[in-house]
């Protein structure tokens, strides 16, 4: 058994190396009066059913109206037809995606609407923008950058996207948008500079080939972090990671993935996850001096690496894999700051030893947790499924904590939580 564990640990470490290389009414029966009350109750029930039926009809009407509003054929980006000279047909529209990302307290980016159109029968001169193919798809995004901070900020149009299987990049094609519709600030000197205290809206576009569209339901859109002024080292927040449904099927897939803890297997489409056991309301708290550490919950999932990332899992063999993702919160009530990236995570497996978490599958974090701040993190561990079935007891260790220079704090103390497992 110890040999099995050693093998697992070595494989886990090899994986890390490979990676590095690259949320009634109650009625009583007692008298004649009951009949009257019963009659009233039945009448009330009938009225309630009628009301519910009317409400359901109204709700369906609202849904139908929303659907009609989305699919009314109105072109979000008419310039596509002008640019290509082709036939443009609306395939999918989302007028209210509700996607927003806060780069800071007063700096936000949102997607107000987006649309996919199919382009065919285009001019020969336009085919170069479509990889020399006779047809293709264009995704147009309507973006708003809201800068209510006191500083000018820079946004260089840093958008990127991959197909669902992470094998191909979906190429940005800003040329498919009229320059007058680009998101820009005419009052600043730099092309990527945006003034303080203002909001800016504009369009951007991606080319999606026919093959890419056929295999993509929910690609991940990423928006680069911003920075203050023209100093690229003065970052504002972290990059935005947004799953973008390209169809009704994509919407359903997005709803399913929204229930998964957002580790990089999800946000970077590294692997498909199917949860087979979870407890998401554990909320057990322990303390390291004045730092409260809470285990919020755990998810166990069977995972299937996407085609673009299979090679990163080769050291685990060809068999099925299991991922354990634990969600935890660290509340800093001490007088010392500690670094987010140096919060140690370990898993104690039976009496076999410990495993380090797969840092390359955990969200990228930067900066310190200052006194009074709270940090939410994820810890990810991988197993071969045949070996995972042998384990009887798992304990999650959080800590020690360390400062930005990796110096351990609070006397190198840590906490341990017993993890629930499927019996």
KAURGI-V582908 format. One record per residue. N is the residue number from 1. SS is DSSP state (H for helix, E for strand, L for the rest). PSI is psi in whole degrees, 0 to 359 (* if undefined). Layout:
BEGIN
{{N:SS:PSI} {N:SS:PSI}}
END
This chain:
BEGIN
{{1:L:318} {2:H:325} {3:H:319} {4:H:317} {5:H:319} {6:H:318} {7:H:315} {8:H:317} {9:H:317} {10:H:317} {11:H:319} {12:H:318} {13:H:323} {14:H:323} {15:H:317} {16:H:317} {17:H:319} {18:H:320} {19:H:320} {20:H:336} {21:H:349} {22:L:*} {23:L:*} {24:L:138} {25:L:145} {26:L:129} {27:L:128} {28:L:137} {29:L:115} {30:L:341} {31:L:180} {32:H:336} {33:H:334} {34:H:321} {35:H:318} {36:H:316} {37:H:321} {38:H:318} {39:H:316} {40:H:320} {41:H:316} {42:H:319} {43:H:320} {44:H:319} {45:H:317} {46:H:319} {47:H:320} {48:H:318} {49:H:319} {50:H:318} {51:H:315} {52:H:321} {53:H:317} {54:H:319} {55:H:318} {56:H:319} {57:H:318} {58:H:316} {59:H:318} {60:H:322} {61:H:317} {62:H:315} {63:H:317} {64:H:320} {65:H:317} {66:H:319} {67:H:318} {68:H:321} {69:H:322} {70:H:325} {71:L:32} {72:L:2} {73:L:0} {74:L:133} {75:L:124} {76:L:328} {77:L:80} {78:L:341} {79:H:336} {80:H:316} {81:H:318} {82:H:316} {83:H:319} {84:H:335} {85:L:16} {86:L:184} {87:E:125} {88:E:122} {89:E:129} {90:E:128} {91:E:317} {92:E:134} {93:E:138} {94:E:105} {95:L:346} {96:L:68} {97:L:334} {98:L:27} {99:E:124} {100:E:151} {101:E:130} {102:E:115} {103:E:337} {104:E:181} {105:L:328} {106:L:16} {107:E:118} {108:E:152} {109:E:135} {110:E:155} {111:E:111} {112:E:329} {113:E:160} {114:E:159} {115:E:145} {116:E:131} {117:E:152} {118:E:130} {119:E:128} {120:E:171} {121:L:44} {122:L:167} {123:L:151} {124:H:322} {125:H:341} {126:H:345} {127:H:337} {128:H:328} {129:H:351} {130:H:34} {131:L:33} {132:L:24} {133:L:159} {134:L:344} {135:L:164} {136:E:185} {137:E:148} {138:E:126} {139:E:121} {140:E:131} {141:E:135} {142:E:112} {143:E:148} {144:E:126} {145:E:117} {146:E:107} {147:E:93} {148:L:15} {149:L:180} {150:L:4} {151:L:150} {152:L:144} {153:E:158} {154:E:135} {155:L:115} {156:L:26} {157:L:30} {158:L:81} {159:E:141} {160:E:156} {161:E:147} {162:E:160} {163:L:164} {164:L:324} {165:L:5} {166:L:25} {167:L:340} {168:L:146} {169:E:136} {170:L:119} {171:E:134} {172:E:137} {173:L:77} {174:H:337} {175:H:343} {176:H:9} {177:L:136} {178:L:135} {179:H:326} {180:H:344} {181:H:357} {182:L:152} {183:L:115} {184:L:166} {185:L:107} {186:L:343} {187:L:353} {188:L:159} {189:L:320} {190:L:143} {191:L:334} {192:L:10} {193:E:141} {194:E:130} {195:L:156} {196:L:148} {197:L:21} {198:E:167} {199:E:142} {200:E:136} {201:E:141} {202:E:179} {203:E:151} {204:E:162} {205:E:154} {206:E:144} {207:E:129} {208:E:117} {209:L:167} {210:H:315} {211:H:318} {212:H:319} {213:H:322} {214:H:335} {215:L:11} {216:L:121} {217:L:323} {218:E:70} {219:E:162} {220:E:122} {221:E:132} {222:E:137} {223:E:122} {224:L:154} {225:L:156} {226:E:175} {227:E:159} {228:E:135} {229:L:224} {230:L:16} {231:L:99} {232:L:345} {233:L:346} {234:L:75} {235:E:152} {236:E:107} {237:L:192} {238:L:163} {239:L:150} {240:E:136} {241:E:110} {242:E:117} {243:E:126} {244:E:101} {245:E:133} {246:L:3} {247:L:176} {248:H:325} {249:H:322} {250:H:324} {251:H:317} {252:H:320} {253:H:323} {254:H:321} {255:H:320} {256:H:315} {257:H:337} {258:H:337} {259:L:355} {260:L:145} {261:L:135} {262:L:65} {263:L:178} {264:H:343} {265:H:327} {266:H:306} {267:H:334} {268:L:16} {269:L:43} {270:L:326} {271:E:150} {272:E:136} {273:E:134} {274:E:105} {275:E:128} {276:E:347} {277:E:140} {278:E:153} {279:E:110} {280:L:10} {281:L:42} {282:L:304} {283:L:46} {284:E:133} {285:E:135} {286:E:169} {287:E:143} {288:E:99} {289:L:243} {290:L:16} {291:E:119} {292:E:126} {293:E:122} {294:E:126} {295:E:110} {296:E:317} {297:E:174} {298:E:150} {299:E:133} {300:E:130} {301:E:143} {302:E:135} {303:E:148} {304:E:110} {305:E:140} {306:L:160} {307:H:323} {308:H:351} {309:H:7} {310:H:323} {311:H:331} {312:H:345} {313:H:8} {314:H:332} {315:H:351} {316:H:2} {317:L:190} {318:L:354} {319:L:172} {320:L:154} {321:E:155} {322:E:137} {323:E:134} {324:E:121} {325:E:119} {326:E:137} {327:E:131} {328:E:161} {329:E:137} {330:E:117} {331:E:117} {332:E:98} {333:L:13} {334:L:186} {335:L:5} {336:L:145} {337:L:147} {338:E:155} {339:E:136} {340:H:319} {341:H:349} {342:H:22} {343:L:107} {344:L:140} {345:E:129} {346:E:154} {347:E:124} {348:E:120} {349:E:111} {350:L:227} {351:L:23} {352:L:332} {353:E:203} {354:E:157} {355:E:140} {356:E:150} {357:L:160} {358:L:86} {359:H:328} {360:H:351} {361:H:0} {362:L:154} {363:L:143} {364:L:128} {365:L:151} {366:L:155} {367:L:179} {368:E:155} {369:E:102} {370:L:159} {371:L:130} {372:L:349} {373:L:162} {374:E:138} {375:E:134} {376:E:126} {377:E:169} {378:E:145} {379:E:128} {380:E:133} {381:E:142} {382:E:147} {383:E:151} {384:E:138} {385:H:324} {386:H:327} {387:H:327} {388:H:325} {389:L:345} {390:L:331} {391:L:142} {392:L:331} {393:L:130} {394:E:134} {395:E:130} {396:E:124} {397:E:129} {398:E:126} {399:E:168} {400:L:166} {401:L:155} {402:E:160} {403:L:186} {404:L:344} {405:L:13} {406:L:16} {407:L:125} {408:E:141} {409:L:173} {410:H:45} {411:H:27} {412:H:27} {413:L:155} {414:E:172} {415:E:157} {416:E:142} {417:E:134} {418:E:126} {419:L:135} {420:L:148} {421:L:151} {422:L:126} {423:L:*}}
END
